[in-house]
Amino acid sequence: MTKRFGFTLAEVLITLAIIGVVAAMTMPTLINNTNGAQFKTAYKKAMSVLSQAVVMNIALEDYDFAGTTSNAPSAAGEEPTDTGISSLYRIFAERTNGELVSGDELTGYKVAIKNDGTDASGETPVAIDANNYVFRFQDGIVFTFDGSKGNCTEATPCKGWIDANGTKGPNRSVSCTQEDDECTSKVTINDIFPVKFYDQTVAPASAPARAVLYGSENEERTTENSGD
C-alpha cells in the first residue's frame, strides 16, 4: 500500500486565515501608495496644462493673467454673461480642453480647504463659492478658480485649486504634519492641490503643494480614503 501525504482541513483554514490577516494589513497601504502616485501625476499634468494655457493666450491674444478683469459667473455653474471679456474664464475656457461643470454634481461638490489654500483637516468640507468656475479636463482632473478676480500680479496673485481625481472624495488639500514655509515635516498627498497664478506664471500656492511638485524627501502617500 502506498502512503499518501496531504494537508488537513484545519491546516488549510489556518493558512488562509494568515493570508487574510496579512492582506488586510498591507492592502490599505498599497491602495494609498497607488492613490498618492496617481494624484501626484495628475497634479503635475494639470500644472502643465494651465501653464501652456497662458503661454498660448499671450501668443494669440497678447495678454496674460495680469491683463485680466473680473468676470464672475451669472449663477453657480454657469458661463459669464459676457464671454468676450479678457478674463481668467476666457483664458481657461479657450486655451484648455476643459468644460464647465454644472448641475447636481456641482451642488454636491464640497472641499475641505482654507481660504489661503491650506489644509482644513478635521473641518467639515464646505460647498465651493458661487463665484467659482469648475472646469473638468478630458482626463477627469478638475480645476477650480474664483471668476470674480482679475489683474493677477505677483503682489496680488489669483488662486484656485487642482482636484486630481475629479469631484469625488476625499476632497482634502495636500498637507504637512506641521505647516511651515519649507514643509520640513511629512507630506500627506491628498487630491486637492492649491495653485496661484499671476503675470505669466502658474505656481503651487502652499508649502505642501510645492513639496509635491518639486520633490521632497519627507513625502508620504495619502492617508485619506477616497470615495464618492
C-alpha positions in Angstrom: 0.0 0.0 0.0 1.2 3.5 -0.9 1.2 6.1 2.0 -0.2 9.4 0.9 0.7 12.8 2.4 -1.5 15.9 2.3 -2.8 18.9 4.3 -5.6 18.6 6.8 -8.6 20.9 6.6 -7.5 22.6 9.8 -4.1 23.4 8.3 -5.7 24.8 5.1 -8.0 27.0 7.1 -5.2 28.3 9.3 -3.1 29.1 6.2 -6.0 31.0 4.6 -6.6 32.9 7.9 -2.9 34.0 8.0 -3.1 35.1 4.3 -6.2 37.1 5.1 -4.6 38.9 8.0 -1.5 39.8 6.0 -3.7 41.1 3.1 -5.8 43.2 5.5 -2.7 44.8 6.9 -1.0 45.5 3.6 -3.8 46.4 1.2 -4.7 49.8 2.6 -1.0 50.9 2.4 -0.8 49.6 -1.2 -4.0 51.4 -2.2 -2.8 54.6 -0.5 0.5 54.4 -2.3 -1.3 53.9 -5.6 -3.7 56.8 -4.9 -0.8 59.1 -3.9 1.1 58.3 -7.1 -1.9 58.9 -9.2 -2.7 62.2 -7.5 0.8 63.4 -7.9 0.9 62.6 -11.6 -2.5 64.3 -12.3 -1.4 67.4 -10.4 1.8 67.8 -12.5 -0.2 67.2 -15.7 -2.7 69.8 -14.8 0.0 72.3 -13.9 1.5 71.8 -17.3 -2.0 72.4 -19.0 -2.6 75.6 -17.1 0.9 76.9 -17.8 0.5 76.2 -21.5 -2.8 78.0 -21.5 -1.4 81.3 -20.5 1.5 81.0 -22.9 -0.9 80.2 -25.8 -3.1 83.1 -24.8 -0.2 85.6 -24.9 0.6 84.4 -28.4 -2.9 84.6 -29.6 -4.5 87.5 -27.6 -1.4 89.4 -26.2 -2.5 89.4 -22.6 -1.6 87.3 -19.5 -3.1 86.9 -16.1 -2.1 90.5 -15.1 -4.2 91.7 -18.0 -7.5 90.0 -16.9 -10.6 91.6 -15.5 -13.3 90.2 -13.2 -15.9 88.1 -14.9 -17.8 86.0 -12.3 -20.5 83.5 -13.3 -24.0 84.9 -13.5 -25.0 81.9 -11.4 -23.2 78.9 -9.9 -22.1 76.5 -12.6 -23.0 78.9 -15.5 -20.9 80.8 -18.0 -20.4 84.6 -17.5 -22.8 87.0 -19.2 -20.0 88.3 -21.4 -17.6 85.6 -22.6 -15.6 88.1 -24.7 -14.1 89.9 -21.7 -10.3 89.5 -21.2 -10.7 87.3 -18.1 -9.4 84.3 -16.3 -12.5 82.5 -17.5 -11.7 83.2 -21.1 -8.1 82.0 -20.8 -9.0 78.7 -19.2 -12.1 78.1 -21.3 -10.4 78.8 -24.6 -6.9 77.6 -24.0 -7.5 74.2 -22.3 -9.6 71.2 -23.1 -11.8 71.8 -20.0 -15.5 72.0 -19.9 -17.7 73.7 -17.3 -19.1 71.5 -14.5 -22.6 72.4 -13.5 -25.9 70.9 -12.2 -26.2 68.4 -9.3 -22.6 67.4 -9.4 -21.5 71.0 -8.7 -24.1 71.3 -5.9 -22.7 68.3 -4.2 -19.1 69.3 -4.6 -17.6 70.1 -1.2 -13.9 70.7 -0.4 -12.0 70.9 2.9 -9.6 73.7 2.1 -9.0 77.1 3.8 -9.2 80.5 2.1 -5.4 80.6 2.0 -5.2 77.3 0.2 -4.0 75.2 3.2 -5.5 72.0 4.5 -8.6 72.1 6.7 -8.2 68.7 8.2 -10.8 67.9 10.9 -13.2 70.5 9.5 -16.4 69.7 7.6 -16.0 70.1 3.9 -17.9 73.1 2.6 -19.5 73.8 -0.8 -17.5 75.9 -3.2 -18.2 79.7 -3.5 -20.8 80.8 -6.1 -18.1 82.9 -7.8 -16.0 79.9 -8.6 -15.8 78.2 -12.0 -15.2 74.5 -12.1 -13.6 73.0 -15.2 -13.1 69.4 -15.9 -10.4 68.3 -18.3 -10.7 65.3 -20.6 -8.8 63.1 -18.3 -11.2 63.8 -15.4 -9.0 66.3 -13.5 -10.9 69.3 -12.1 -9.6 72.8 -11.9 -11.5 75.5 -9.8 -10.8 79.2 -9.6 -12.5 82.4 -8.5 -14.0 84.2 -11.5 -14.6 87.4 -9.6 -10.8 88.0 -9.5 -8.6 89.7 -12.2 -5.5 91.7 -12.7 -3.4 88.9 -11.2 0.1 90.1 -10.4 2.8 88.7 -8.2 1.9 91.1 -5.5 -1.8 90.1 -5.7 -2.0 86.6 -7.2 -5.3 84.9 -8.0 -5.8 81.5 -6.6 -7.6 78.2 -7.2 -7.0 74.5 -6.8 -6.5 71.3 -8.8 -8.6 68.3 -7.8 -6.6 65.4 -9.0 -9.4 62.8 -9.1 -12.3 65.0 -10.1 -15.2 65.8 -7.8 -15.2 62.6 -5.8 -13.6 62.3 -2.4 -11.7 62.8 -0.2 -11.6 66.4 -1.5 -8.9 67.5 1.0 -5.8 69.5 0.5 -2.3 68.1 0.4 -0.8 68.9 3.8 2.3 68.7 6.1 2.3 67.3 9.6 3.4 70.7 10.7 2.7 73.7 8.5 5.8 75.7 7.7 7.3 77.6 4.7 9.5 74.6 3.8 7.2 71.8 4.7 10.0 70.0 6.5 7.6 67.5 8.2 5.9 64.6 6.4 3.7 65.4 3.4 0.4 63.8 3.1 -0.7 63.6 -0.6 -4.4 64.1 -0.9 -6.4 65.0 -4.1 -6.5 68.8 -3.7 -3.5 71.0 -4.7 -3.8 74.8 -4.2 -2.4 76.9 -7.0 -1.8 80.6 -7.7 -1.4 82.4 -11.0 0.0 85.8 -11.8 1.6 87.5 -14.8 2.7 84.5 -17.0 3.2 82.1 -14.1 1.2 79.2 -12.6 2.7 78.0 -9.3 1.9 76.0 -6.1 0.1 78.1 -3.6 1.1 76.2 -0.4 4.3 74.6 1.0 2.9 71.1 0.8 1.9 71.6 -2.9 5.4 72.9 -3.6 6.9 69.9 -1.9 4.9 67.5 -4.1 5.6 69.4 -7.3 9.4 69.8 -6.8 10.0 66.7 -4.7 10.6 66.2 -1.0 12.4 63.6 1.0 9.6 63.9 3.5 6.9 62.9 1.1 4.4 60.4 2.3 1.5 58.8 0.4 -2.1 59.8 1.1 -3.7 58.5 4.3 -7.2 59.6 3.3 -9.8 57.2 2.0 -11.1 58.1 -1.4 -14.7 57.7 -2.4 -17.8 59.3 -3.8 
